[in-house]
Amino acid sequence: MNFKSLLSKFLIWRIRHIRTKNFIIILGGVIGLLGGLAAVTLKSAVHFIQNSLLGLDYSYIYIFFPVVGILITALLANYILKERLGHGITAILYSISKKSSIISRTKMYSRMLTSGLTVGFGGSVGLEAPIVVTGSAIGSNIGRLMHLNYKQRTLMIGCGAAAAISGIFNSPIAGLIFSIEVILTDVTIAAFIPLLIASVIGSLVSMLLLGEDVLFSFDLTDPFLASDFGFYLLLGAFCGLISYYFTNTTLFAEKLVAKIKHPVIKAIIGGLGLGVLMLFFNPLYGEGYDTIKLLLNGQASEVLSNSQFFAEVSDQWLLAGLAFIVLLLKPIATGVTIGAGGNGGIFAPSLFVGGITGFLFAQVNNLLDLGRTLSVSNFTLVGMCGVMSGVLHAPLTAIFLIAEITSGYTLFLPLMIVSAVAFSTNSYFQKHSFYAANLIESGDLIQNDKDKQLLSLMSISKLIEKDLLTIHPQQTLHELVSLVKKSKRNIFPVVDEENVLQGIITLDDIREIMFDPESQKSVIVESLMHKPPETVSPSEQMQEVMSKFEKTGAWNLPVISEGQYLGIVSKSRIFNTYRTKLKRQQKEMSS
């Protein structure tokens, strides 16, 4: 008995014995288990590669590690996997918006493989986005295997994302909230339960297999003082500005390197550039969590201990200046890594930059001796929350992630303050998050507008009506009348020998003369036709098409592709399709 027949029997048995809502919860648990295992596998693999490299007497060979990682990643992506890497979470949002929540099977392992090589060899990016793509791909493909509908598949994607973040940070609440804030747009109570189950199981898998070997954790030693409230407000605004710098600098560096077209040359140049930066400033190597741990433990003087040029820095002002340079360079290093062909995300770099931002804020205040000594560890943690909130536009995820990392809620108030202020400051300059901005600008992602979301799911190419009879501009009215007798439509596109649209004729245009024998012989179609008020391309967004209908007042518009006439699209068919999709969506939500 083959797999398909076994699957069919199982699905029939499931329909008879398990309610859909309960089955979705079970699947959430399965995806949580697989997502947690994926997170543990990736994290362990990267640590193994990094520890193996650290055992080498590398000295100046240090600069070649990123070249190796990025080059292998680029070769795999371009010639074997044949995937465009880019920003993984952006790709997930696009799949949900434009591909009916269908993510290719290869993404269940490709992002783990490529990000593991990139970060393991020192690429200045994070593992979180790739593992979220992996978890989401697992959720999507299990949803397809179980014949779930669009809404249910989307929920499974959310379960995979929640499990991935929960597993990699051992933070179930942050994983749950990340899925709701960043991946999903609508979450009902029924949908909340599978997400919760997936996130908890992802965290349990991480705890059982890795124990305390998480990315980083910290036990708070300093209390929160209400008298520091004003400083936290200032830190929030500063984090908002830094997050704006981070986003724009990362994208600029990425696009600059990506201008090199040949993947091998691009990987070599980008990797060497990254290696040179790391030669001077070794904290740029990898994700940067080791640097954060040193800052939190009061060992800032050891941050540059492996640098070839700044290994012994004792002057605190010089140390603060070098830390500020690292802060400015990290977004460049991240953009270069991604632009050169490496794979990774901006989750960890945003935490890294935030940690240095908080450290600098407190350290400079303390060095200036302004009469108030600030807790460096507290401000480092809260700074991480602030920059992450601004970059990802995910303030709740940032708050709960840092709260869970510190194993308590001592800093909950300052986390809320800084997250809110940083988010508001960044939003003043950037309306949308790092992940969603380009998709929203291109019309590929629509948030918080049900009508536009439904319209975005409709494709012009599937709505083209091709049953209209066409006529040549030099034919006579008599020949047109013959077409009228055969046609069930009252519109006749006029096209030439090369199928280029010249105009259109409606029954109203010929009603008064169509039965006149003299006119039928003497009048040619070219003299009767008129230009359509607008034309439509099959690649246009539905929102643009509806705007054309509103502006022209037309009910039918011709569809043109590369100068060729394809058919017409009618407002009535769009409305009928819209109503069908609306009914289907309401049925899916209630099921």
C-alpha positions as CSV (number, residue, x, y, z in Angstrom):
1,M,0.0,0.0,0.0
2,N,1.5,3.3,-1.1
3,F,1.7,6.5,1.0
4,K,-1.1,8.3,-0.9
5,S,-3.6,5.5,-0.2
6,L,-2.6,5.4,3.5
7,L,-2.9,9.2,3.7
8,S,-6.4,9.0,2.1
9,K,-7.6,6.4,4.6
10,F,-6.2,8.4,7.5
11,L,-7.9,11.6,6.3
12,I,-11.2,9.8,6.0
13,W,-10.8,8.3,9.5
14,R,-9.9,11.7,10.8
15,I,-13.1,13.4,9.4
16,R,-15.2,10.6,10.9
17,H,-13.6,10.6,14.4
18,I,-11.9,13.9,15.1
19,R,-13.5,17.4,14.9
20,T,-11.6,19.9,12.8
21,K,-10.9,22.2,15.7
22,N,-9.4,19.4,17.8
23,F,-7.4,18.2,14.8
24,I,-5.9,21.7,14.3
25,I,-4.8,21.7,18.0
26,I,-3.1,18.3,17.5
27,L,-1.3,19.5,14.4
28,G,-0.2,22.6,16.3
29,G,1.5,20.3,18.8
30,V,3.2,18.2,16.0
31,I,4.4,21.4,14.3
32,G,5.7,22.6,17.7
33,L,7.7,19.4,18.1
34,L,9.2,19.6,14.6
35,G,9.8,23.4,14.9
36,G,11.6,22.9,18.2
37,L,13.7,20.1,16.8
38,A,14.7,22.3,13.9
39,A,15.7,25.1,16.2
40,V,17.8,22.8,18.3
41,T,19.4,21.3,15.3
42,L,20.4,24.6,13.7
43,K,21.6,26.1,17.0
44,S,23.8,23.0,17.7
45,A,25.2,22.9,14.2
46,V,26.2,26.5,14.3
47,H,27.9,26.2,17.7
48,F,29.7,23.1,16.5
49,I,31.1,25.0,13.4
50,Q,32.1,28.0,15.5
51,N,33.8,26.0,18.2
52,S,35.7,24.0,15.6
53,L,37.0,27.2,14.0
54,L,37.8,28.8,17.3
55,G,40.1,25.8,17.9
56,L,42.3,26.9,15.0
57,D,45.3,29.2,15.4
58,Y,43.8,31.6,12.8
59,S,45.4,35.0,13.5
60,Y,45.0,36.8,10.1
61,I,43.2,33.9,8.5
62,Y,40.3,35.1,10.5
63,I,39.3,37.4,7.6
64,F,38.7,34.4,5.3
65,F,36.1,32.6,7.4
66,P,33.2,34.7,6.2
67,V,34.3,34.3,2.6
68,V,34.1,30.5,2.9
69,G,30.7,30.6,4.6
70,I,29.1,33.1,2.2
71,L,30.7,31.5,-0.9
72,I,29.4,28.0,0.0
73,T,26.0,29.4,0.8
74,A,25.8,31.4,-2.5
75,L,26.9,28.3,-4.5
76,L,24.3,26.1,-2.8
77,A,21.5,28.7,-3.3
78,N,22.3,29.5,-6.9
79,Y,23.3,26.2,-8.4
80,I,21.9,23.4,-6.2
81,L,18.9,24.7,-4.3
82,K,18.1,27.3,-7.0
83,E,16.6,29.6,-4.4
84,R,16.7,33.3,-3.9
85,L,17.5,33.8,-0.2
86,G,16.9,37.4,0.8
87,H,14.9,38.2,3.9
88,G,13.1,35.1,5.0
89,I,10.2,36.6,7.0
90,T,9.4,38.9,4.1
91,A,9.1,35.8,1.9
92,I,6.7,34.2,4.5
93,L,4.5,37.3,4.5
94,Y,4.5,37.2,0.7
95,S,3.5,33.6,0.6
96,I,0.6,34.2,3.0
97,S,-0.6,37.3,1.0
98,K,0.0,36.1,-2.6
99,K,0.6,32.3,-2.6
100,S,-2.4,31.1,-0.5
101,S,0.0,30.3,2.4
102,I,1.9,27.7,0.3
103,I,5.6,27.6,1.0
104,S,7.9,25.3,-1.0
105,R,9.1,22.0,0.6
106,T,12.7,22.9,0.1
107,K,12.5,25.7,2.6
108,M,12.0,23.1,5.3
109,Y,15.7,22.5,5.2
110,S,17.3,24.9,2.8
111,R,17.3,27.9,5.2
112,M,18.8,25.8,8.0
113,L,21.6,24.6,5.8
114,T,22.5,28.0,4.3
115,S,22.1,30.0,7.5
116,G,24.1,27.4,9.4
117,L,27.0,27.8,7.1
118,T,26.7,31.6,6.9
119,V,26.6,32.3,10.7
120,G,28.9,29.4,11.6
121,F,31.6,30.9,9.5
122,G,31.1,34.3,11.0
123,G,28.4,36.0,8.9
124,S,27.1,39.0,10.8
125,V,23.5,38.0,10.8
126,G,21.1,36.0,13.0
127,L,19.6,32.5,13.0
128,E,16.1,33.5,14.0
129,A,14.6,34.5,10.6
130,P,15.9,31.3,8.9
131,I,14.6,29.1,11.6
132,V,11.2,30.9,11.4
133,V,11.2,30.2,7.7
134,T,11.9,26.5,8.4
135,G,9.2,26.3,11.0
136,S,6.7,28.1,8.8
137,A,7.5,25.9,5.8
138,I,7.0,22.8,8.1
139,G,3.6,24.2,9.1
140,S,2.6,25.1,5.5
141,N,3.5,21.7,4.1
142,I,1.8,19.7,6.9
143,G,-1.3,21.9,6.3
144,R,-1.2,21.0,2.6
145,L,-0.6,17.3,3.4
146,M,-3.7,17.3,5.7
147,H,-5.8,19.1,3.0
148,L,-6.3,22.2,5.2
149,N,-7.8,25.4,3.7
150,Y,-6.1,28.7,3.3
151,K,-7.0,30.0,6.8
152,Q,-5.9,26.8,8.5
153,R,-2.6,26.6,6.5
154,T,-1.9,30.2,7.6
155,L,-2.5,29.2,11.2
156,M,-0.1,26.3,10.8
157,I,2.6,28.7,9.4
158,G,2.0,30.8,12.6
159,C,2.5,27.7,14.7
160,G,5.8,26.9,13.0
161,A,7.0,30.5,13.5
162,A,6.0,30.4,17.2
163,A,7.7,27.1,17.8
164,A,10.9,28.3,16.1
165,I,11.3,31.5,18.2
166,S,10.3,29.6,21.3
167,G,12.8,26.9,20.7
168,I,15.8,29.0,19.8
169,F,15.3,31.4,22.8
170,N,13.5,29.0,25.1
171,S,10.9,31.8,25.4
172,P,7.3,30.5,24.8
173,I,5.5,33.7,25.4
174,A,7.8,35.7,23.0
175,G,7.4,33.0,20.4
176,L,3.6,33.2,20.7
177,I,3.5,37.0,20.5
178,F,6.0,37.1,17.6
179,S,3.8,34.9,15.6
180,I,0.7,37.1,16.3
181,E,2.5,40.4,15.9
182,V,4.7,39.7,12.8
183,I,3.3,36.7,10.9
184,L,-0.5,36.6,11.5
185,T,-3.0,39.4,11.1
186,D,-6.1,37.9,12.6
187,V,-6.1,35.6,15.6
188,T,-9.3,34.3,17.2
189,I,-9.5,32.4,20.5
190,A,-9.8,29.2,18.5
191,A,-6.6,30.0,16.6
192,F,-4.8,31.1,19.8
193,I,-4.8,27.6,21.3
194,P,-2.8,25.9,18.6
195,L,-0.3,28.7,18.6
196,L,0.0,28.4,22.4
197,I,0.5,24.6,22.2
198,A,3.1,24.9,19.4
199,S,5.1,27.5,21.3
200,V,5.1,25.6,24.6
201,I,6.2,22.4,22.9
202,G,8.9,24.1,20.9
203,S,10.3,25.5,24.2
204,L,10.0,22.1,26.0
205,V,12.0,20.5,23.2
206,S,14.7,23.1,23.6
207,M,14.8,22.6,27.3
208,L,15.0,18.8,27.1
209,L,17.7,18.7,24.5
210,L,19.8,21.7,25.3
211,G,19.1,22.4,29.0
212,E,20.7,25.7,29.8
213,D,22.6,26.0,26.5
214,V,20.3,28.7,25.2
215,L,21.5,31.7,23.1
216,F,21.8,33.8,26.1
217,S,20.2,34.3,29.5
218,F,20.8,36.7,32.4
219,D,19.9,36.8,36.0
220,L,19.1,40.4,37.1
221,T,21.3,41.8,39.8
222,D,20.2,45.5,39.9
223,P,16.6,46.6,40.8
224,F,14.5,49.0,38.7
225,L,14.4,52.4,40.3
226,A,11.4,54.6,39.6
227,S,13.8,57.6,39.7
228,D,15.4,56.4,36.5
229,F,12.1,56.9,34.6
230,G,13.3,60.0,32.7
231,F,16.5,58.2,31.6
232,Y,14.5,55.3,30.2
233,L,12.3,57.8,28.3
234,L,15.5,59.3,26.7
235,L,16.8,55.8,26.0
236,G,13.6,54.9,24.2
237,A,13.8,57.9,21.9
238,F,17.5,57.2,21.3
239,C,16.7,53.5,20.5
240,G,14.0,54.7,18.0
241,L,16.6,56.8,16.2
242,I,19.2,54.0,16.2
243,S,16.6,51.5,14.8
244,Y,15.9,54.0,12.0
245,Y,19.6,54.1,11.3
246,F,19.9,50.3,11.5
247,T,17.1,49.7,9.0
248,N,18.3,52.1,6.4
249,T,22.0,51.3,6.7
250,T,21.4,47.6,6.5
251,L,19.2,48.0,3.3
252,F,21.7,50.4,1.8
253,A,24.7,48.1,2.3
254,E,22.7,45.1,1.1
255,K,21.7,46.8,-2.2
256,L,25.2,48.2,-2.7
257,V,26.8,44.8,-2.6
258,A,23.9,43.1,-4.5
259,K,24.8,45.3,-7.5
260,I,27.6,42.9,-8.3
261,K,25.8,40.4,-10.5
262,H,28.1,37.3,-10.5
263,P,27.3,35.3,-7.4
264,V,30.8,34.0,-6.9
265,I,32.5,37.4,-7.3
266,K,29.9,39.0,-5.1
267,A,30.4,36.4,-2.4
268,I,34.2,36.8,-2.4
269,I,34.2,40.6,-2.4
270,G,31.4,40.8,0.2
271,G,33.0,38.1,2.4
272,L,36.5,39.8,2.2
273,G,35.0,43.1,3.1
274,L,33.2,41.6,6.1
275,G,36.4,39.8,7.1
276,V,38.4,43.1,7.1
277,L,35.8,44.7,9.3
278,M,36.0,41.8,11.7
279,L,39.8,41.9,11.8
280,F,39.5,45.3,13.4
281,F,36.3,44.8,15.3
282,N,35.8,41.1,16.2
283,P,32.4,41.6,17.9
284,L,31.0,41.8,14.4
285,Y,31.7,38.1,14.0
286,G,28.5,36.0,14.0
287,E,25.4,36.9,15.8
288,G,27.1,38.8,18.6
289,Y,25.5,37.2,21.6
290,D,28.9,36.6,23.3
291,T,29.5,40.4,23.2
292,I,26.1,41.0,24.9
293,K,26.9,38.5,27.6
294,L,30.2,40.3,28.3
295,L,28.4,43.7,28.5
296,L,25.8,42.3,30.9
297,N,28.4,40.7,33.1
298,G,30.4,43.9,33.5
299,Q,33.2,42.6,31.3
300,A,33.1,45.3,28.6
301,S,36.9,45.6,28.5
302,E,37.1,42.0,27.2
303,V,34.7,42.7,24.2
304,L,37.7,43.5,21.9
305,S,40.1,40.9,23.4
306,N,40.3,39.0,20.2
307,S,40.8,42.0,18.0
308,Q,44.2,42.3,16.2
309,F,44.5,46.0,16.9
310,F,42.4,46.9,20.0
311,A,43.0,43.8,22.2
312,E,44.1,45.8,25.3
313,V,41.9,48.8,25.9
314,S,41.7,50.0,29.5
315,D,40.6,53.6,29.0
316,Q,36.8,53.6,29.5
317,W,36.3,56.6,27.1
318,L,38.2,54.9,24.4
319,L,36.3,51.7,25.0
320,A,33.0,53.7,24.7
321,G,34.2,55.2,21.5
322,L,35.1,51.8,20.0
323,A,31.7,50.4,21.1
324,F,30.0,53.3,19.3
325,I,32.0,52.4,16.1
326,V,30.9,48.8,16.4
327,L,27.3,50.0,16.8
328,L,27.6,52.0,13.5
329,L,29.3,49.1,11.7
330,K,27.0,46.2,12.7
331,P,24.2,47.2,10.3
332,I,26.8,47.6,7.5
333,A,28.2,44.1,8.3
334,T,24.7,42.6,8.3
335,G,23.7,44.2,5.0
336,V,27.0,43.1,3.4
337,T,26.5,39.5,4.6
338,I,23.0,39.3,3.1
339,G,23.8,41.3,0.0
340,A,26.9,39.1,-0.8
341,G,24.7,36.0,-0.8
342,G,24.7,34.9,2.8
343,N,21.6,33.8,4.6
344,G,20.4,35.1,7.9
345,G,18.1,37.6,9.6
346,I,18.2,41.0,11.3
347,F,16.6,39.7,14.6
348,A,19.9,39.0,16.3
349,P,21.7,42.1,14.9
350,S,18.9,44.3,16.1
351,L,19.3,42.9,19.6
352,F,23.1,43.3,19.4
353,V,22.9,46.9,18.3
354,G,20.2,47.5,21.0
355,G,22.5,46.1,23.7
356,I,25.4,48.3,22.7
357,T,23.0,51.3,22.6
358,G,21.8,50.7,26.1
359,F,25.4,50.0,27.3
360,L,26.7,53.3,25.8
361,F,23.8,55.3,27.2
362,A,24.4,54.2,30.7
363,Q,28.2,54.1,30.4
364,V,28.6,57.6,29.0
365,N,26.2,58.9,31.7
366,N,28.3,57.3,34.4
367,L,31.6,58.5,32.9
368,L,30.3,62.0,32.8
369,D,29.4,61.7,36.5
370,L,26.2,63.7,36.2
371,G,25.1,62.8,39.8
372,R,23.2,59.7,39.0
373,T,24.8,56.2,38.4
374,L,22.8,54.0,36.0
375,S,22.7,50.2,36.0
376,V,24.7,49.2,32.9
377,S,23.2,45.7,32.8
378,N,19.6,47.0,33.1
379,F,20.1,49.6,30.4
380,T,21.8,47.1,28.1
381,L,18.8,44.7,28.4
382,V,16.2,47.5,27.9
383,G,18.2,48.9,25.0
384,M,17.9,45.5,23.3
385,C,14.2,45.7,23.7
386,G,14.0,49.2,22.3
387,V,15.9,48.7,19.1
388,M,14.3,45.4,18.3
389,S,10.8,47.0,18.9
390,G,11.7,49.8,16.4
391,V,13.2,47.7,13.7
392,L,10.7,44.9,13.7
393,H,7.7,47.0,14.7
394,A,7.0,44.3,17.3
395,P,6.9,46.0,20.7
396,L,5.2,43.2,22.6
397,T,7.6,40.6,21.2
398,A,10.5,42.7,22.4
399,I,9.1,43.2,25.8
400,F,8.3,39.6,26.6
401,L,11.5,38.3,25.0
402,I,13.7,40.3,27.3
403,A,11.4,39.6,30.3
404,E,11.8,35.8,29.6
405,I,15.5,36.0,29.0
406,T,15.9,37.6,32.5
407,S,13.6,35.0,34.1
408,G,11.4,37.6,35.7
409,Y,9.4,40.8,35.3
410,T,11.6,43.2,37.4
411,L,12.3,45.3,34.3
412,F,8.8,45.1,32.9
413,L,7.9,48.8,33.4
414,P,11.1,50.1,31.8
415,L,10.8,47.6,29.0
416,M,7.3,48.8,28.3
417,I,8.4,52.5,28.4
418,V,11.4,52.1,26.1
419,S,9.6,49.7,23.7
420,A,6.7,52.1,23.3
421,V,8.8,55.2,22.9
422,A,11.2,53.5,20.5
423,F,8.4,52.1,18.4
424,S,6.7,55.5,18.3
425,T,9.9,57.3,17.4
426,N,10.7,54.9,14.6
427,S,7.1,54.9,13.3
428,Y,7.4,58.7,12.8
429,F,10.1,58.1,10.2
430,Q,9.1,54.6,9.0
431,K,5.4,53.6,8.8
432,H,6.0,49.9,8.3
433,S,8.4,47.3,9.7
434,F,11.7,46.2,8.1
435,Y,10.0,43.0,6.9
436,A,6.7,44.4,5.6
437,A,7.7,47.8,4.1
438,N,8.6,46.7,0.6
439,L,5.7,44.4,0.3
440,I,3.2,47.0,1.4
441,E,4.6,49.6,-1.0
442,S,4.4,47.2,-3.9
443,G,0.8,46.2,-3.0
444,D,1.8,42.6,-2.2
445,L,0.8,42.8,1.4
446,I,-2.3,44.6,2.8
447,Q,-2.8,44.9,6.5
448,N,-5.9,45.9,8.5
449,D,-8.2,46.3,5.5
450,K,-10.5,43.3,4.8
451,D,-11.7,44.5,1.5
452,K,-8.2,45.2,0.1
453,Q,-7.0,41.9,1.5
454,L,-9.7,40.0,-0.3
455,L,-9.1,42.0,-3.5
456,S,-5.3,41.2,-3.3
457,L,-6.2,37.5,-3.4
458,M,-7.8,37.9,-6.8
459,S,-5.7,37.7,-10.0
460,I,-6.6,39.5,-13.2
461,S,-5.3,36.7,-15.3
462,K,-8.0,34.4,-13.9
463,L,-10.8,36.9,-14.5
464,I,-10.2,37.6,-18.2
465,E,-13.2,36.9,-20.4
466,K,-12.2,35.6,-23.8
467,D,-15.6,34.8,-25.3
468,L,-15.9,38.1,-27.1
469,L,-15.9,38.1,-30.9
470,T,-13.3,40.4,-32.5
471,I,-13.4,42.2,-35.8
472,H,-10.9,43.9,-38.1
473,P,-11.0,47.7,-38.5
474,Q,-11.4,47.5,-42.3
475,Q,-14.4,45.2,-42.2
476,T,-17.8,46.5,-43.0
477,L,-20.9,47.1,-40.9
478,H,-22.5,44.2,-42.6
479,E,-19.8,41.8,-41.3
480,L,-20.2,43.3,-37.9
481,V,-23.9,42.7,-37.9
482,S,-23.2,39.1,-38.8
483,L,-21.1,38.9,-35.6
484,V,-23.8,40.5,-33.5
485,K,-26.2,37.7,-34.6
486,K,-23.7,35.0,-33.4
487,S,-22.4,36.8,-30.2
488,K,-24.0,36.7,-26.8
489,R,-22.1,39.8,-25.8
490,N,-22.7,43.5,-26.7
491,I,-19.0,44.5,-26.9
492,F,-16.8,43.8,-30.0
493,P,-13.0,44.5,-29.7
494,V,-11.5,45.8,-32.9
495,V,-8.0,44.2,-33.5
496,D,-5.6,44.3,-36.5
497,E,-3.7,41.4,-38.2
498,E,-1.2,41.4,-35.3
499,N,-3.9,41.1,-32.6
500,V,-3.2,44.7,-31.5
501,L,-6.3,46.4,-30.1
502,Q,-7.4,49.4,-32.2
503,G,-10.6,50.2,-30.4
504,I,-14.0,48.8,-29.3
505,I,-17.5,48.9,-30.6
506,T,-20.7,48.4,-28.5
507,L,-24.3,47.8,-29.7
508,D,-25.1,51.3,-28.7
509,D,-22.6,52.6,-31.2
510,I,-24.4,50.9,-34.2
511,R,-28.0,50.6,-33.0
512,E,-29.4,53.4,-35.2
513,I,-27.7,52.2,-38.5
514,M,-27.2,48.5,-38.1
515,F,-30.3,47.6,-40.1
516,D,-29.8,50.2,-42.8
517,P,-28.8,48.2,-46.0
518,E,-26.8,51.2,-47.5
519,S,-24.9,51.7,-44.3
520,Q,-24.1,48.0,-44.0
521,K,-22.3,48.2,-47.3
522,S,-20.5,51.6,-47.1
523,V,-19.6,52.0,-43.4
524,I,-16.4,50.4,-42.2
525,V,-15.7,49.4,-38.6
526,E,-12.8,51.8,-38.2
527,S,-15.2,54.8,-38.5
528,L,-17.5,53.4,-35.7
529,M,-15.0,52.3,-33.1
530,H,-13.8,54.3,-30.2
531,K,-10.8,54.1,-27.9
532,P,-11.4,52.3,-24.5
533,P,-11.3,54.7,-21.5
534,E,-8.5,52.6,-20.0
535,T,-6.7,49.3,-20.5
536,V,-5.6,46.7,-17.9
537,S,-2.4,44.6,-17.7
538,P,-2.8,41.0,-16.4
539,S,0.0,41.7,-13.9
540,E,-1.7,44.7,-12.3
541,Q,-2.8,44.7,-8.7
542,M,-6.6,44.4,-8.3
543,Q,-6.6,47.6,-6.3
544,E,-5.2,49.5,-9.3
545,V,-7.8,47.9,-11.6
546,M,-10.7,48.9,-9.3
547,S,-9.3,52.5,-9.3
548,K,-9.5,52.5,-13.1
549,F,-13.1,51.3,-13.1
550,E,-14.0,54.1,-10.6
551,K,-12.2,56.8,-12.5
552,T,-13.7,55.9,-15.9
553,G,-17.1,54.7,-14.8
554,A,-16.7,51.8,-17.2
555,W,-18.1,48.3,-16.6
556,N,-15.7,46.5,-19.0
557,L,-12.0,47.2,-19.7
558,P,-9.8,45.4,-22.3
559,V,-6.7,43.4,-21.0
560,I,-3.5,44.1,-22.9
561,S,-0.2,42.3,-22.5
562,E,2.9,43.4,-24.4
563,G,0.6,45.2,-26.9
564,Q,-1.4,42.0,-27.5
565,Y,-5.2,41.9,-26.9
566,L,-6.1,39.1,-24.4
567,G,-9.8,39.7,-23.6
568,I,-11.8,41.9,-21.3
569,V,-12.3,42.1,-17.5
570,S,-15.7,43.1,-16.3
571,K,-16.6,44.8,-13.0
572,S,-19.6,42.4,-12.6
573,R,-17.3,39.4,-12.7
574,I,-14.9,41.0,-10.2
575,F,-17.9,41.6,-7.9
576,N,-19.1,38.0,-8.2
577,T,-15.7,36.6,-7.5
578,Y,-15.3,38.9,-4.5
579,R,-18.6,37.7,-3.1
580,T,-17.6,34.1,-3.6
581,K,-14.3,34.6,-1.8
582,L,-16.0,36.5,1.0
583,K,-18.5,33.6,1.6
584,R,-15.7,31.1,1.5
585,Q,-13.6,33.1,4.0
586,Q,-16.6,33.4,6.3
587,K,-17.2,29.7,6.1
588,E,-13.5,28.9,6.8
589,M,-13.5,31.2,9.8
590,S,-16.6,29.6,11.3
591,S,-15.4,26.0,10.7
